[in-house]
Amino acid sequence: MGSRPETGVLIVDDEEDMRALLRSTIEIANEGLKVAGEAVDGEDALTQWREKRPKIIVLDQRMPGATGLEVAERILAEHPEQTIILFSAYLDPDILDRAARLGIRACMSKREISRVPEALWKYAPES
Amino acid sequence: MAVVLSAALVGLEWAHWRDADSATRRFRRATDQITTTLTRGLGATVYLNRVDGLLDGRTDLNAADLAHIVGSLPGNGVVEAVAVAQVRGDGVVIATPFPTDTTVFPAGVDLAALGEYRRAFDLARDGGDATAAEPRTGALPGPPAALVAYPEFGAGPMPQTTEERRARLTGFLIAAVTPQPVVESSLAPETLKTTAVTIADGDFVFYRSPAASSPHRAVVVRSVAVGGRTWTVTAWAGRGAVPSRPSDVVFGGALALLAASVLALGIVLRRAAAAATAREAARAEEVRLIADAGPLLQQSLDLGELLPDFAVSLAAQFDLDRLGVTVVNEAGQPVETFAIGPALPAGRPLPEIRGAVGVMPPGTDFVIPLQRTGRSVGALRARARRPLDDGELRSLRAVADLLAAALGNAQLYSREQETVRRLRDLDRLKLSFLSTVSHELRTAVAAIEGFGSLLVEHWPTLSDEQRREFIDRIARNASSLKRLVDDLLDFARLERHALSVSPRLVSLSELVQQTVEQLASLLEQHHLTLDIKPEVRAFTDPDAVERILGNFLSNAAKYSPPGTTITITVAPAGSRALVSVSDEGPGIPAEERTRVFTRFYRSETEATHRTRGAGIGLAVVKEFADRLNASVAVESAEGGGARFVALFPTEPTPGVEPEMLGRGVPDLVE
């Protein structure tokens, strides 16, 4: 795995602690993962996504302004191949269903933060 | 009355007229008979033609022969006297008169010498026929009589030409014809008293009865031929013979009076009928108004929509130029809800319509109380342009009763709506609160768990700096978790109204100083200015003050940008003690300043969304303040930030002193 090209990750979360936790988790895991940027809300996420073209977006669902699903919808409308992992404090069936229909690759609970690197490797695009 | 009198007058006049008319008709029949009799009598002069024929043209008869010949003349005296007159030269001399003793035709008199007869003799001679002389009064002795001359031409056939007649004329049979004996022999003296009779030849009147000066009524006119002339017999009712007809003027006047009276009565009756119809229509309209208003008012739950239309139709119906509806509000105060027309001068007591009141004069303001189950719910006051009678006032009261019922319904409905709205709002706020709390709990727990795991799993490889950072983050989230748990507990207590306080006399100056020191971690990113006056005391609960101040500071820290200043003030304020926290954040819009103290309320601003919070802190502050007889408020700080203020009592006296709600102190939220 070590030979894989570096996978840039965009972290989107309004909570500073959560962004720090994700960043630390990804950085400690290392193994070809790199935090490409951090966004505090939907608009920030769109700007940074267009600028930094991360391979994966880890997206919080509950944020002020646009929700994670709404941000995902806009990004996937522009670039359907974009890998997005929805990262939420709670995941109800409705959110899971909508995420699947939008084309979001995976949904993870914030309680499973230690499994984030694993998920990133799994869903990282080959190219 | 006028009609009756004039009708009676006309009736009398009419009866009079009819009687007179009937009598006149009867009398005309009588006069008709009289004139027939008289003309027949006068017509008897035709027998003179027979006498003429019997003479055979002779003029030399002696008296005995003549008496024999004229014996066939009628005995009614119409022919007063006859005579044979002989032509002697130019004269016509009476030769043989009959009766022999008559004075009318004295023997030997030359009648032609009397100029008035000459022409008659000449006409009779030349025409060969009987000719009556032009009547002249006094030409012959005795009563007025007509002289009729029959030409005699001697023996042989009748001469055919004037020449022949002139040559052969021997004399005349002459007759004095007078109507008087005919009248006197034909009519009873009584009849002549009541009946006017005249017999005339043109302008010359032969006979005039004693009653002939009477005005002409029931007149009958007949003509009869006498000796080639025409006599006119006229008979009419004498004075008093028939009742006089009423004067046309009087009868016409009575008729005009009757017509005028009937016309006037007609107008009066029509007006009365029109007024009655109008009253009926108005009453029907009132009934319709009540009938229409009933269901409408009973079913209406929003009087604001209904009242204007209803009031306008009410005003139109009763001709009201002023109408107002006052409703007693929940505080028992009358509130003018709706009014049309000019405002009512204040302070004047108005007559109340309760029982029967008779008639309300125009331009009088009055009040109808609106009552429901004996409780006053308001009042309807009005003023009419016209007098309102008892029936109309009853109708108005009926409408007012309906209105009172409707007001009661509307108030009940409004209260229920308000309750439902509050419960819905509260429900929504609770859901939002629980959702927020659960999100924040998960976030805090996730952070603690996540950083904890990193520390546990990667301790040996982590730098000191990383370890330090992770531990700090765990500690901060633990604090946050504690506040959330406190909020949740407060929430539970608020729900049970179980926040308890134990007020006592404390030094507010010291208490605030200590609390600020304990909460220092909240304020690390801000500059802090303390303006704490010494020896400010308050009668309050120290734990509650800590919670109040903690919430104020936590809000200030959350909503004002890092690096700005937060100012804490403690100072005496009249008979109270003031604690305030000012920040340099965006402030709170004026319209939200009272709502921020309601449970679960979170502002919809962007700043709120960026901060954690359950919307419970300020509600807890308010709850504590209420229990401590303290007041809390938020106002705009200098520079546009928020300034939260709490005023604590300094003595154990319940209640808020109104004079404190003044200068320099923000509006207090109770």
Contacts between the chains, C-beta under 8 A, distances in Angstrom:
chain1	res1	chain2	res2	distance
A	14	B	610	7.0
A	15	B	443	5.4
A	15	B	447	7.6
A	17	B	443	7.2
A	17	B	447	4.2
A	17	B	473	5.6
A	17	B	476	7.5
A	17	B	477	6.1
A	18	B	443	6.5
A	18	B	446	6.9
A	18	B	447	6.5
A	20	B	469	7.7
A	20	B	473	6.5
A	21	B	446	7.5
A	21	B	447	5.9
A	21	B	450	4.2
A	21	B	451	6.1
A	21	B	454	7.6
A	21	B	473	7.7
A	24	B	451	7.6
A	24	B	454	5.8
A	24	B	466	7.2
A	24	B	470	7.3
A	25	B	450	7.0
A	25	B	454	6.6
A	28	B	454	6.5
A	28	B	458	5.4
A	28	B	461	7.5
A	28	B	462	7.9
A	62	B	439	5.8
A	64	B	606	7.1
A	64	B	609	3.2
A	64	B	610	5.8
A	65	B	609	7.2
A	89	B	438	8.0
A	89	B	439	5.6
A	89	B	442	3.7
A	89	B	443	5.8
A	89	B	446	6.5
A	90	B	438	7.3
A	90	B	439	7.5
A	90	B	442	6.3
A	110	B	442	6.3
A	110	B	443	7.1
A	110	B	446	4.0
A	110	B	450	7.8
A	111	B	442	7.7
A	111	B	445	7.8
A	111	B	446	6.1
A	111	B	449	7.0
A	113	B	446	6.5
A	113	B	449	7.5
A	113	B	450	4.4
A	113	B	453	7.4
A	114	B	450	7.5
A	114	B	453	5.4
A	114	B	457	7.6
